[in-house]
Amino acid sequence: MTSTHEVFNQAGEPPPYDAFGGDAALSAAVAAFGAGWAAPQLHVCGARIGTPHLRDLARDANRYGPELRSFDRFGYRIDEIAYHPAWHELMGSVRADGYHALAWTAARPGAQVARAAVAYLWGQGEPGVCCPQAMTYASIAALRHAPASLARFRDGILAAGYDPRPLPPDQKSALTVGMAMTEKQGGSDLRQTQTTARRRGAHWALTGHKWFFSVPASDLFLTLARTDAGVSCFLAQGWRDDGSRNGIRIQRLKDKCGNRSNASSEVEFDDLDAVMIGEAGRGIATIIEMAHLTRLECALGAAALMRHATSLAVFHATRRRAFQRALIDQPVMRAVLADMAFDAEAAMWLAMRAAAAVDAAPTDEGEAALARVIVPVAKYWNCKRAPALVAEALECHGGNGFVEDNPIARLYREAPLNGVWEGAGNVICLDVLRALARTPAAGAALMAMLAPARGIDARLDRLISAIDTALESPHFAEAQARWLVEQMALALSAALLITHAPAVAEGFIRARIAAPALAYGALPPDVPLDDVLRRAAIVPTD
């Protein structure tokens, strides 16, 4: 065939890059919050995330999603999930980077921060594998209520390897932990749990259903069921010690909007063999300790998507030309990209500061109180900003962004997920109010964090004073919960940027506090853009 035209003025694929070393803001946050010792490991992870090979694996794992295999060819029920080889390679890599374990194995200050950085990097690689690793990481918080189970399974949970074989936990070199909580009638209201548990010797037999069970191929999973004492927490094996499938009947896999590489399912429990975790009737309180960490994961995951989408948009705009100039040199496009970059960097600082509070909580009462409120604040706000930002990043690509060959389309479908996982927006804002009411030190800890930012900018001072006034109200109205959490998020973000990224702080305060607009790019005059755009760019590996 005769060629009809020359292909030019296309951005092309990003070159290999170190997603950690090339991200000045993330590197600064890791150092500021006590995890500088992890930099060598984070460089290895960041270099992996920036490879074309990992991008290909992420594409294939999502294009060829998991398949349910209810029966084998002889008619025996097996309830197994078949994955594309790309999924298994990704799972091996993410575990090698310590996503699931670093917080517990490093045994030094900053371990939670270092692990959070790994999560943030992998959120830019393939978010699908982040779900099973996040639950595996967070399971330790719940299993501490069952020392015998933790002692039995801890080494396998924290192992650096990956073992996908459908075998009993004691026969495997590495374990993945899942979570099955919500039911058809209840959703986030876990008090509506109808699954029942009856005692069977030292164990329990569970009967009922779960409407969402992520990673149904898990080796272990935590779930809720009702006993005579009330809703209780249980740990179940995917496969019994004799090698048979536990009483799990996978009804179907969810046909999800995004996160398609990862299997989520509807299941029925038919005499599921399980052991109780924690006190009878205290199941929600027990599993909420795990959910607190997975909510942190949502904040990190949303921030990672924002960073990834912004950097892809900046990369495209740098290499695409229109009207005799690169897109990034067009003033209106430059304003849009910088406005996105303000949010992306602020989201990272907020999420990483939440991780630092979780890290210090065991030994610092003030940080423990702060963690109780900053984690849901970060979860709510980052998850609210991510979908709008990713949609804007897609628009920056024009029609090229609206086709599945472009990774930005996959990010667009992924963006709402963290907002609905582990509690949608209203649930999270009410949790903030609950934390302030039940933990009076939480409000004081938040105001103490904001105190150093007073007196630097009058606009921020007014915002902090408004929050202080609201916190003094003994019966803050639920209808204003979103307003309060949003103001907290903005003030915390501004305070963090003033301390750690002053070159970005002025632009953020002007764009988000002084003169907020409804659309990206509608910035007030003379907002400084150069520094934040430079920090948002992909930096090729030398």
N, C-alpha and C positions, 0 to 999 in steps of 0.2 A: 504494500500500500504506500501511496505517496503521503508524506507528512503534510498536514494542512496548516500547521501553525507551530510556533515556538512557545514553550511554556516558560514564563518568567513572572516576576513580581509575586511569587509565592514565598511564604515565610520558611517553609521547610521544617524538618524535625529539629528540636533542640539538640545541641551537641551534648556529649557526656558532661556531667557536672556533679559537684559534691553538694548535696542539698543541705548539709550542715555547714561546711566550711564557707560556702558561698552565701550564707544567710547571716549577715552581720548581727541582726537583731536576735536571732535564736542563739547564736554563739554568746552574745552578751548576757542573755537571760540565764543560760546554763551557768555561766561564771558567777553572775550576781547572786544566784540562789543556791550556791554551794556545791555545784556538780562539775566544776571545771576539771576535776580528776577524770571524768568520763570522756573528755574530748577525743582521745585516740579511738575509742570504740565508736563514738558518734561519727567521726570522719569515715570509718569503715561503712557504717550504716548509710550515711549520706551519699557516699560514692555509689553504693549499690542502688539506692533510690534513683539516682540520676542517670542510670545506664539505659540505652535503647532496649537492651534485653529485658529489663524489668517492665518497661512500657509494653513490650510485646506480650509478656506473660499476663499482665493485667488485662490487656485487650482480649486475649484468648480465653482467660478464665471467665470473663463476663459474656463473651460471645457464645461460648459453649458451656452453659450453666449446668448446675447439678441436676441429676435425674434420680427419681425415686425408683428403687427396685424392691417391690413388695414381696416377690416370690422368686425363687431360683427356677431353673429350667425343669426341675423335677416336680415343682408344685409346692415345695416347702416354703413357708412364710419366713422371710429373712429381714425385712424392713431395713434395708441398707441404702446408702446414698452413693451414687457413682459420680466422680468428679473428673474433669479434664486434667491431664497431666500438669498443665500450667498451675492449677490450684495447689497441687501437692508440692511443686517446686517452690511456690510462694510461701506455703506454710513452713517448709523447711528453712527458708531464709529468714522469715520473720522470727521464728523461734531462735535461730542462731544469733540474731541481734539482741536477744534478751527482752523482747517486748513484754512477755508474760512473767518474767522472773527477776529482772534486774533490781526492782524495788525491794525484793526480799533476800536476794543472794549477795548484794554488794556489802551489806552490813556496815554502812558508814553514812555520815550525814550527807544529804543530797541525793540519796539513792532513789527516792520517789521522783525527784526532779530529773535525774538522768533517764529514768524509765519513761517519764512523760515526754522527754525530748525524742526518744526512740518512737513513741507512739505518734508524735507530731510528724516525724519524718515518714513513717509508714502510712500515715493518713494522706500523704502526697504520692505514695506509691500505688497501693491497692487497698482501699478501705475495706473490701470484703473480708480479708484475712484478719483485719483488726478486731472484728467482732468476737471470734472465738478466743483470740489472745487476750482481749480485754476481760472477758468473763473468767478465763483461766487465772489471770492476774488477781482479779477482785475476789475470787473464791476463797482466798486465804483468810480474808476478813471474816467470812461466815464460818469457815471450818475451825477457827480458833475456839468456837463454842463447843467443839467436839474433839478434844485432844487425841482420842484414840484414832479417829478417822484421819485427822491431820497427820499424825505420826505414820500411819499406814501409807498414805498416798502422797505426802509432801514431796518426796524425792522425784516421783514420776511427774507431778504437776510442774515442778521447777526445772526439770531436765531440759538441756539445751537442744536435744534432738527432736525429731518428729516421727511418729509411728502411727500410720493410718490404718493398721490392721484391725479388723473387727474381732477383738479378743478380750477376755477378762482383764481388768486393770493390772493384776499381779503378774500377768504374762507379757506386759508391754514395757518398752524402754522409756516411753514418754506418754503423758496423759493430757488430754484436752478436757476442759470442764465447761459445761453449758448451764443454762438457766431456763426453767419453764415455770412461769408464774401466772400469766393472765389467762382468764377464761372468757367464754363468749359473753356471759352476762355481766362481767365485772369490769374488764379493762383495768384501769389504774386503781380501781377500788378493790384492793386485795381482800378486804373484809368480806366480799361477796363470794369468796372461794367455796365451791361446792364439792370438789374432789374430797373423798373421804379416806381415812386411814384407820385400819383396824390392827390391833396388836397381833403379832404372830411370833411368839417366843421373844427373842431379843430384838427382832426386826419388826417391821410394819408392812402391811399389804395395802397399796393405794389403788383406788378405783375412781375413775373420772376422766376428765379431758383437759387439755390445754390448747387454747386458741393460737398462741404463739410460742413455739419452742424453737429457738434459734440453735443451729448446729445440732440437729438430732442425731448425728453420728458421734456425739461426745462420748468419751469413756466414762465420765462421771457427770452428774448434773444435780443442781439444787432445785427443789420445787416446794410447793405449799400444798397442804391438805388439812382437812378438818378432823380433829379428834374430839373426844368428850370435853377436853380442856379448851378447845377453840382452835383457830388456825395455827398450824405448827409447821416448822421447816424440816425438810428431809433431804438426805443425800441418797441418790440411786446410782447404780452402775448401769452402763449401757448393755453390758453383757454379764450374765451371772458367772460365778466362779466355776460352774461346770461347763462353760462355753456357750450355753444357750442364750438367745436374746432375752433380755429382761422383759417384763410385761408391757412393752411399748408397741403400739399399733400406729404407724404413721399413716394418717388419712390422706394427706396430700402435701405437696410443697407449695408455699405461697408464691404466686406470680407477682413479684414485687415491682414497684416502679423503678427502684434502683437497688444497689447492693446485690446485684444478680449473681455474682460469683459465689455468694455465701447462701447456704441452704437455710431457710426458715420454714417451719412446718406446723401443721395441725396434728395433734396426736390424741390417742386415747390410752389411758392406763388400765390395764387388766391384771389386777393382782401384782402390780409393780412392787418388787422387793426393794425396801429402802430402810435406812436407819435415821433416827431422829437427830437433828442438829439443834442444840440449845434446849431451852425449856419448853415443855408442852404448853401450847396456847400462846407462846411468844414468838411465833414464826415470822410475823411481819417485822418485828423489831430486829430479829436475827438477820433476816435476809436484806433488810435496809442497809446494814453495814456494808454489804457487798454492793448494793445499789448506789451508795454514796460514792464509791470508787468508780463505778461505771458511769455515773453522772459526770464526774471529772473527765472521764474518757470522751463523753459527748462534747464537752467544751473544747477539748484538745482536737477531736476529730473535725469539728466545725471550723476551728481556727486553721487547721491544716488544709482543708478544702479552700478556704479563703486565700491562703498563701499560694496554693497551687494554681488556682484560677487566675489570681492577679498576675503571677509570674508568667503564665502562659499568654495572657493578654498583652503584657508588656513586651514579651518576646515577639509576638505577632506584630504589634504596632511598630516595633523597632525595624522590622524587615519588610513591611508592606508599605508601598508608596501610593499616594493619591494626590492629584493636583500638584505635582512636581515636588512633593515633600514626603518624607516618612510620616506615617500616621502619628507617631509619638511627638513629632514636631508641630503638629496641628494644635493650636492652643486649646480648642474645645476637647479634643481627645486627651491631651495631656492633663487637663483638669479632671476628666473622668477617671483616668488611670490612677492619678495621685489620690483622688478621693477614695477609691477602692483600697489603695495601699495604706491609707490612714486606718481604715477599719481592720484590715488584715493584720497589721502590726500590733494594733491595740488588742485585738483578740488573742494573739499569741502571748503578749505580756500578761493579760488577765488570766488566761488558762495556766500559764507557768507559775504565776504567783499563787494560784489556788493549789497547784501541786506542791509548792514550797510549804504552804500551810499544812497540808496533809503530811508532809515529810517531818515537820517539826512538832506536830500535834502530840505524839506520845510523851514528849518530855517538856512541853511548853503549854501551859494552860491557856495563855492568851492566843497562841497559834491554833490550838484546838478549837477554841471558841470562834476564831476567825474562819477556820476551815468549814465550820458548820454553816456559815452563811455565804462565804465567797464561792464555794463550789456550786451551789444552785444558782447564784447570781451569774457566774460565768457560763454555766450550762444554758440558762435561759437566753442571755443576751447574744452569745456567740451563735447559738442555733437560730435565733431570729434574724441575725444579719447575714448568715451564710447564703440562704436561697436568693435573696435580692442581689447580693454581690456576684454570685456565680451566674445569674441571669444576665447581669451587666457585662461580665467577662465574655459570655457567649456572644452577646450583641457586638462586642468589640471585634469579634472575628467575622462578623457579617454572616452571609449564607454558609461560609465554610464551617462555622461553629455549629450549625444546625443539622449536621449529618453525623452518623454514628462512627465514621472513620476518624473523626476528630475527638480526642479525649475530653474536650470541654463539654461535649454532649453527655458523656457518661457522668461527669461531675455535676451537671445540671440535674440529672435524675437522682443523683446521690444526695444532693444538698439538703432536702427536707428531712432525711432519715433521723439525724441526731436530735431534731426537734420533737420527734414522737417517741423515740426510744427512751426508756427509763423516766417516763412522765412527760406529757405535753406541757405547753407553756403555762397554762393555768395551774396545773398541779405543782409545777416547780415554783411559781410565784407564791402560792399558798404555803409551800414548804418553807420559803424564806420567812414569811410572817410567823409560821409555827416556830421556826428556829429563834426568831427574835423574842417571841413570847416565852418559850420554855427555857431558853438559854440567855438570860439577861446580859451575860458577858459578851455575847456575840455582837450586839449592837455597839457596845463599848469598844470591842476589838476593832470593829470596822471603822469607827470614828478615830481611834488611835492611829490606824493606818493612814487615814486621810489628813490627820493633823499636820504633818510636815509640809503638806502642799498648800496650807493656808498662807495667805499673805503674799503669794507669788503672782497671782492673777485674780483680778477682782471678779471676773466672770465665773471662775471656778469657786471662789469664796462664796458667792451667792448660792451656787448649787450645793455646796457642802452644808451651808447653813440651812437650806431647805430640807435636806436629808435629816439633819440634826433635829430640826423642829418636828418632822414627821415621826422620828423615833421616840420622841418624848410623849407622843399621843398614846394613851394606854389602850385604846380600842381603835387602832387604825383600820379603816374600812377595807373590806376585801375587794370592793369594786375598784379601789385605787392601787391594788397590789402590783399590777404591771407598771404603773407609773413609778412607784417607789423603786422597784427592782431595776427599771431602766435608768433612773437617776443614779442609783448606786453603781451600776455598771459603768456609766459615763464618768462619774467622779473617780472611781477606782482606776479606770483606764488612763484618765488624764494625770492622776497622781503618779502612776507608774511611769508614764512617758516623761513627765517632768524630771523624775529621778534618774531614769535609765536611758532615755532617748530624747534629750532636750531639743535636738534638731527637728524632731517630728512633733513634739508636744504642742508648739504654737499653732501649727496647721490643724492638728486634731481639735484643739480647744475652739478655734475659730469655726471649724466646719461642723462640729458636733454639739457644742455648748453655746457659743455666742450667736451663731446664725444658722441653725440647722435647716436643711432643705429636704425635700421629699425624694429627690432623684439624685443619683450619683453624677457628679460634675457640676452641680449648681453651687459652686463655691463662692464665698464673698471675695471681693477684690483683694489682690496682693497677698493671697495665701502662699507661703513658700512651698514649692513643689519638688524641687530638684533632689533634695536629700532623700525624701521618702520614696521617690521613683527609683533612685539608684539602689536603695536597700531592697526594693522589690524585684529587681531584675535577676534573671538566671545568669550565673557566673560560670562560664565554661571552664572545665578542668584544663590546666596548662599542659 
